[in-house]
Amino acid sequence: MKPDLDHAWLGRGNVFYELRRLNEAFGAYDKALSLNSELAGAWLGRGHLFLELRRYDEARDAYDKALSLKPNLAEAWVGRGNVWQRCGRHEESASDFAKVLAIEPEFPFAKGLLLHQKMLCCDWKEIGDLIEAINSDVASGKRSAEPFGYQAIARSARELKRCAEMFAADNYPRSETPVWRGERYSNDKIRIGYLSGEFRNKAVAILMVELYELHDQNRFELFGFDNGWDDGSEIRGRINKAFDTIVDIRHLDDLQATATIKQKQIDILINLNGYMGEHRTRVFSYRPSPLQVSYLGFPATMGAEYIDYIIADPCVIPPEQEDCYVEKIVYLPENYLAVDTKRLIADRQPTRSEAMLPETGFVFCCFNNTYKVTPEIFEIWMRLLRKVNGSTLWLLESNATAPRNLRQEASRLGIEPERLVFAPHANLPEHLARHRLADLFLDTLPYNAHTTAVDALWAGLPVLTCLGSTFPGRVAASLLQAIGLPELIARSLEDYEAMAVRLAQAPELLASLKAKLAQTRATYPLFDSKRFVRHMEAAYSTMWERQQRGEPPAGFSVAPNSVRGNRSRT
């Protein structure tokens, strides 16, 4: 026995970290550093632990210490880049990821990490070469990009599948010893488990909360497995009331979380994250539930055979793309996206001057996250400003760097930078109310508006989209079909640009569309939450019935419910 082997303690810490046994990992790293205070790998491990615990200053200090000892330690540059990203400092994050590639050009998934940060801060210098390199790597089977960021540039559903399969195999392979071994449960109700890292004031929870509230409590028992935290928000309060049971799994290791889910005898476990946010994909790899379903948070295949189903509609996954999904596809009849019709819109609408908008002139807006804004889309927007005299482009200020870069790009394209106005963060009722200052919402491609399109339509603002070739690029079209406005779906970017000019220059046409939206908002399926929940429950029931009969998962379509629900009014 040699208890003073510093590298052995380091290895022990790494094993505990992989198992998410964080306290034991801390102890092992501390022991390694007590034996050798200049062991860069132990400082690296401490950085990972502090990052996991959201103690970002301490994480950055630990990574800096590792880099002071070993400046070319690529993993430490990745860790520090992740710290900057979590803090919303995307320029610094991109700089660190660029350093990773300078040290190790083929570092797994680093090109995608760099691309995503550059897109978040709209830094498009040399971005074309980076995108070309990533697409080439994905085509040739190289580990170049993580699936979430890749959605913003992917040209096809097949490319997304290839990317996801590589990522899943590399990071979250199927366990050879699944926890669920074929047992049949005999609970009084079908037990639905929703696993999410965002049971708080975040987009997924905002969309899902009314679905939880409207579930048929006579047929279904709801369990929430929370990998995030309670933020004390109104949304979280509604979630707490809607669920029968909420279990905090954030501080459980993967095997403990898996055992906890198994012990609850969950019939259907819903993955609301996919590869987005505070996810726990490895828990699904251990198969704690007979049926595992991907929904909402990640609009693409997860590329993992332990996810049985993905919930969609015929617009976001056309039948000819079914082979681009590892999961079996469940088609809802009208729209796949859950919405909350209890959201309040502030009574007071701000004035244009309060929103820093000019008093007159047409207002194009897009409140999508900045990583969805591509150079191609931005050039179209600048041409629109050139063609529509006195018009303004109103964007969301999602980080401090993007406005500077976009204004510089506008100036380069011959547009006065002040014609770009950036909306600061506002609470949701006020944010919804300020939509009414805009004239037309311009969507992005290849990654559409999702929650932001719902916001605009709920507030009465028409959305102009372009139908893409992938799931994330077809969501706005699905929403427009479900609210009876298919005429706002362009089939090419050329048509998108022409339609935007036409709407801006024909006020009577735009007024008729707004009037139509005001009517269809109250009569079409998109905002009929009770009807939507019945469709979801029919999907869950069919999955469960097949499993109870011993049949393997298979794709199917849910028949439309003939009864329309009562909708909330705002």
N, C-alpha and C positions, 0 to 999 in steps of 0.2 A: 504494500500500500504506500502511495506517495501523495499525501494530502496537500502538498505544496506545489502541485503542478498547475501553474497559472492558466495554461491553455486548456487543461481539462475542465477547470471551473468555467472558463469561457464557453467551451462546448456545451457544458451542462446548462449554462444560462441560455444559450441559443435554442436548445431543445425545449426548455421551459417556455421561452418566448413563442416558439412555434405552436406549442400546446395552449397558449394564452394563460399560462399559470404565472401571472405577472409578478406577484410577490416573491415567488421562488426564483424567478429569473433575476429580479433585483438582487436578491441575496447572493446568487452565484456570481453575478458580475462584480458586486462589491468585494466578494472574496478574491476574485481574480485580480482586482485592482489593488487590494491590500498586499498581494504578493508581488505585483508588478504594476506600478502606477502609470507606466508608459505603454500599456497594452492597448493599442488603438482599437482592436476589435471589441474590447469590453466597453470602451467609451461609446463606440458605435451602437452596441446593444442597449446601453442606457438611453441613448438618443431615441432609439425605436420605442422603448418603453414609455418615455415621457411623451412622445408623439401620440402613442396610443391613449394616454391618459389626458390628452389635450393640455399638457403643461408645456406650452410652446417655447417659452423663454429658456426653460431648463433643457428642452430637447435641442434647441439651437446651440446652447453652450456645450452640450455633450458632443454634438457633431463637430463643433469648432475645435474642441480638444482633440478629437480623433484626427482631424485634418492637420492640426499643428504637429502631430506625431507622424502622420503618414499622408502627405499632401495629395497623393494620387490615389487615395482610397475612394473609388468611384461610388461605393455604396453610401459613404458619408455625404458626398455631394448630392446624391439622390435624396437622402433623408433630409438634408437641409433645404433642398428644393421643395420637398413636401411640406416642411414647416412654413416656408414663405407662402406656399399655395393656400394652406389652411388659414393663414392670416390675411388673405386677400391681396398679397403683394406679388402679383403675377410677373412683374418685370424682373424682380430679384429671383423668383422661382425659375423663370426661363433661363436666366444667366447661369444658375447652378446646373440645370439640366444640360445646357450647352457645354459646360465644363466636363460633365460625365462623358459626353460623346467625344470631346477632345482627348480624354484619357483613354477611353475604350469605345471606339466607334460602333461596335456591335453589341454594346451592353443591352441586355434584354429589355425591350419595350421603351427604351430611353427616347427614341425619336418621337414616339407618340406623346410621351410626357412633355417634351419640349414643344411640340406642335400645339398641344392643348393650351399651354400657358401663353404662347405667342398669340393664339387666337383669342384668348380671354382679354388680353390687353391690346388687341388689334395691331400687333406689330407684324407687318406683312413683309418685312425685308427678307428676301431669299426663301419665302414660304413656299413658292412654287416648286423649288428644287427639293425641299423637305417633303412635300406632299408626294411628289413623284417617286422619291426614294422609298417612302412608306408603302405606297401602292405596289411598287415593284417587289419589296420585301414580302408583303402579304401574299402576293401571287406566287412567290417562290418558296413559301413556307418558313420565312424567317420571323423571329419574335420581335416585331418592330413597334407595334402599337397596342395599347389596351383597348378593349372593345368600346368602352363608353366614349372616349375621346375620338375614336376612329369614326363613329357615327356622323361626325360633323363634316367628313370629307368623302366617305365611302360612296362609290359610284353604283354599287349593286348590292342586292341582298345576299348574293353568293359570296361576295368579298367579305361582308359582315360575318357570314357563317364561318368562313375560313379563319378569320381573325379570332372569333370567339372560341372555336375549337382548339386553336393553338394555345390561347390564354388559359382555357379551362384545363387542358391536359398538363400544362406547365405548372399551374398554381393550385388547381382544385381537382385533382383526379378522383375518380370514383373510388370509394373505399372498398377494399376486398372483403371487409367484414361489416356489412350493413347492419344497423341496429334493428330495423324492422325486418322480421324474417317470415312474413306471410301470415301473421296472426289475423283473425277476423274479430273485429270489435262488435260488441252488442250493446252500444249505448242507446239511451232512449231517444236522443237527437243526433243528427249528423254534427260532428265536431269540426268546426272550421278554425284553423289556426292562421292568423296573419302575422308574419314575421317581418318586422320593419325596423330600421334605424331612425325613422322620421315620424314617430308618433308625437308630433309637435307642430309648431307653426311653420310648416314647410309644404312645398307644392303637393307632394303625394298625400299628405294628411288632409290638406285643404280640399282636394278632390274627393277623397274617400270617406270623409266623416259622415256624410248623410247616408251612404250605403250601410255603414255599420249600424246607424240608428234605425234604419228601415228593415233590417233583416227580420224574418219571421221567427220570433222567439219560440214558437211552438214546434218548429221543425229543426232549428239550428241553434247550436251553442257556440258562442264566440270566445276565442282565446287570442289575446294579443301577446306576442313574444317580442319584447322591446329591447332592441340593441342600441337605443339612444338614451334619451333622458326626458324627464318631465320638465318642460320649460314654463309651466304655470300659465300657459296661454289659454284663451277661451277655447281654441280648437282642442287642446289637450283635455280640458275639462269635459267637453262633449264626448271625446273618445273614452275617457274613464267611465262615463255613465253608460256608454253603449255596449261595452264589453262585459261579458260574464266574469272573465278573469284576465288580468294582465300580469305577465311574469317578466321581471327584469332579468335579461340574460347577458347584459353588457359585460358584467364582471365574472361571468362563468366561462370556463374554457370550452373549447369546441365539443369535447366529449361530454362535459357536464350539461351544456345546453342541449345537446342531442338527447341525452338521457332524460332530461326534464320534459322535453317535447314528447318523447316516447311514453313516459309515465302518464302523460295526460291523455293518451289514446286518441291523438288527433287523427281524424279520418282524411282531411285534406289540408295540406300545409301550403299557404300562399306566400310566394317570395315577392315582396313588394319593392325590392331594391334591385335585383339582378346584380350588375356590377357597378351600380351607382350608390354614392353616399356611404352611410354606415352599414355596409352589408355584412352578412355572415354566410357567404357561399359555402364555406367548408362544412358548416352544419348540414346543409342539404346533401353534401357529398357522402355523408354517413347514413343517409336514408332513414330519418326518424319517423317517417309517416308513409302509409301505403300509397298516397297520391301526393305529388309535389308539382306545383303550378307556378308559372311565371306570369306576373301581371303588373302592368302600369309603369313601374319605375324604370324599366329597361326595355325600350321598344325594339327588340331584335332577339334573335335566338341567343341563348346562353351557351350553345355549343356543348352542352353537358348532358349525357344520357340519363342522369338521375333526375332531370326535370321532365316530367311526363307530358305536361300540357302548357301551351301558351294561349292566352285569351286575346282574341282579335276580332276584327270584322272584315267583310269581303273587300273593303276599300284599302285598309292598311296592309293586308296580306292577300293579294289577288290569288286565285287558285293556281295560276301557273307558277307561283313562287313557293308553293308548299314544300318542294324539295330543298329549299334554302333554310329550312328549320329542322333542328334535331327533335324538337318537341312535336307532339301531335297538336293540331290546331283546332281550337274551339271557336267557331264563328258565332258571335252574337248577331242578332238580326238587323240592328239599326246603327248602333255605334258602340264602340268598345270602351270608351272613356267614361268613367264615373265623374259626376259633377255634384257640387253642393248648391242647392237652390235656396238655402237659408242665409246665404251671404248677404250682408247689408251693404247698400250703397249709400254713402253719406248724403244727407239731405242738401247740404250746401255744396254747390259746384264752384270751384275756384275761378277767378277771373283769368283771362289770358295773361295779364301783366303779372299776377301772382305766380303763374306757372312759367314766367320768363319767356312767354310766347309773344310774337308781334300781335298788335290789335287787329290787323286785317291780314288776309291772305290764306291760302289753302294750307292745311296742316296734315302732312303725311306723318304717321307714327309707326314705330316698331318697338315694343317693350320686351323683345326677346333678349336672352342673355347674349353677351357680346361674342362668345365663341361660335355662335351660329351665323354671325355676319362674315361673309366671305368677300374677298376683293371683287369677285364678279357681281355679286348682289349689290355691293356698295357702289360700283360704277353705274349700275342701272339706276340706283337711287339718285346719284349725282346728275345723271341725264334727265331724270324727272324734274329735279330742281331747275335745271337749265330750261326745260321746255315749258314749265308752269310758272309764269311770272309771279313773283312775290310769295312763292311757296316756302315752307319750312319743313325740315325733317326733325321729328321729336323722338329722341331715343332715351333709353333707361341708363342712368349712371350707375352701372353695377360695380365699377371699380375706378380708382383715381387715374389710371394710366390711359384707358381707352379713349376718353374724350380728347386728350391731347393728340393722340395718334390719328384719330379719325378727322379731326379738324385739319391736321397737317395734310392728310390724304385728300380731303376736300379741296384745300387750296391748290394742291398739285394738279387736281383735275379741273381747276378753273372756277371753283365755287367758293363764294365768300364763307369763311369758317363760321361766321356768326349765324349763318342760316341753319346750322346744326344746334339744336337746343337739347340739353340733357336734364332729365327729370330725376331729382334726388329720391331717396327712399321715402316712402310714406306708408302709413298703416293701410290695411287692405280696403276699408270702406272709402277712405279718401283717395286711394289710388284708383279704385273703380270709378269714382265720381269724376276724376280728372280726365278719364277717357273721353268724356263728352265734349272736351275742348278740341279733340282731333276730328278730322273729316274722314280719314281712311287709314286702316291698319295695313301695312305692307308686310307680308310674310317673308321668311328666309328659306333658302334651299342650299344644300340638300337636307338640312335639319329644320323642320317646320316649327312654328309656334304650337305648343300643346296647351299647358295651363294658361299661357298668355293669350292664346286665341279664345279660350273659354271666357277669360276675363273680359276681353273686348266685346264678344257677342252678348254676354250677360249685361254689359253696360250699354248695349245698343249701338256699338261701333262696328260697321261692316269690315270684314277681313278679306283681303285679296291674297290668294295663295297660288302657288304653282305646283302641280302634281309631280311628285318625285318618283324615284325608282325603288326606294327603300321604305320600310315601315316608318322611321322617323320623318321621312319626307312626304308622307301621305296622310298624316294625322289631321292637319287642318282641312284637307279635302273631306275626310270622314266627318268632321264636325259640321262643315258647311252643308253636306248632304243631309245630315241629321237635323238641321235647322231650316231646310228648305231653300237654300241659297246656292245651288250648284252653278249658277251663272258667274259666281265669283271664283271659280276654279279655272285657272289657266292651264293649258296643256303644254306650253313651252315658255321659256323666259322671254322670248320675243312677244308672245301674246300677253304675258304678264305686264311687260312694260307698256305695250299699246293700251291695254285695258286700264292701267293706272292713269295714263294721260287722258284717256277718254272720260273717266269718272271725274277727274279733277277739273276738266273743262266743260262738263255737262252737269251743272248743279241740279237740274230737274231729274236726271237719271239717278244721281246719288241720293237725292231726297226720296225717290220712290223706293230705292233699296233699303234705306233706313226705315221707311214706313212698313215695308214688307217684313223686315227683321223684327220690328216691334210687335207685329202680329204673329209671326211664326215662333217667336220666343215663347209665346204662351200656348202654342198649339202643336208644335212639332216635338219629336221624341227627345231631342238633346237635353232639354231641361225638364223631362218627365222622370223624376228620380224613382218614383214607386214602380213605374213600368220597367225601368232599367234594372232595378233590384230583382224583380221577378225573373227577368232574363238571366241574370247572374245565378240566381238560386236554381233555375232550371238547369243551367250548365253544371253547377255543383252536384245536383241530384243525379244527372245522367252519368257523370264521372263515378260517383259513389255506387250507383246501381251496377254499373259494369264491373267495378272492383268486387262488389259483393257476390256477383255471379262467377267470379274467377276469370273474367275476361281481361285481356291486356288493354292498356290505353289505346284508343283509336280516335281519330279526328271525327268531329260531327258538327252539325249546325243546329242552333237553337231556334225553334219556331217562334215567330213574333206573338207576344201576348195580345189578345184581342181587347183587353180592358185597359184603358188609359187611367193613370193614377191622378190623384189630386196633387197639384203642384203648389209649392210655396210662392207667395207673392212678395215682391220687394218694391 
